[in-house]
Amino acid sequence: MLPPRASPWGILGATNGKRFGIRDTSLPIVRTKKIRLPMGRACLRSDNLRFLAMEQSQPLRVAVLGSGRGTNFVALADAMRREALPVDIRLVISDGENAPILTHARERGYPGLYLPPGAFRTKLDDRAEAAYLHALEEAGVEFLVLAGFMRILKGPLLHRFSGRVVNIHPSLLPAFPGLHAWQQALDYGVKVTGCTVHLVDEGVDTGPILAQRAVPVLDADTPATLHERIQVAERELYPSVIGSLARREIQVRGRLTRGFSDGR
């Protein structure tokens, strides 16, 4: 049975600070069992139900995964200092040994770890995935923030953090998923594009949408100028959404989400 006073909405962030997780109410409730998680936290689990007990006063323990410059990581770290976001960055991991995101992390006092991705170009191989999962569990991470991480997450890693991986994409999804979304927007001739913060599932940019911000396409835009303006929007929107996640404000029901307010 559901915990007392449970909303029909799955709780990515409950305002009472007692539950954390996702429930998909499009499926029937099935029998659950209680298990123990690291740090002594209890969790109810089934194929379609997970509630994790968390105190609202505790910061959200995250890891940031990135492959490149780390501009969205820098925006998040700066917002944490400026706005006192209840976020605890436990680890920054990159699949690029010399990726600038690792330099940014270390300069700001966060552990930066290079883990080679293995044999594949677009995903982690089995050995690499096991190494990533081990590092995340050792750091006590409970939520993953993707910041330009150029590997598709699948298998045990995505299963372990199911419903607890967030990404930002440079288009107004579901339009223009995949690589070079700003170029796709220009080629298609749209007048408005933007960025989307979404949960990560097994598809490519197909998870539930948490927030979006529009960016106009100007007549004089080139791929570079449009991408630059989208990145400005990303650096504003992403920390705000992660802050809402950390305050347990965002709720999910199937593909529908609610709770985030873009207060710009």
Secondary structure, 3 states (H helix, E strand, C coil): CCCCCCCCCEECCCCCCCCEEEECCCCCCCCCEEEEEHHHEEEEECCCEEEECCCCCCCEEEEEEECCCCHHHHHHHHHHHHHCCCEEEEEEEECCCCCHHHHHHHHCCCCEEECCCCCCCCECCHHHHHHHHHHHHHCCCCEEEECCCCCECCHHHHHHCCCCEEEEECCCCCCCCCCCHHHHHHHHCCCEEEEEEEECCCCCCCCCEEEEEEEECCCCCCHHHHHHHHHHHHHHHHHHHHHHHHCCCCEEECCEEECCCCCC
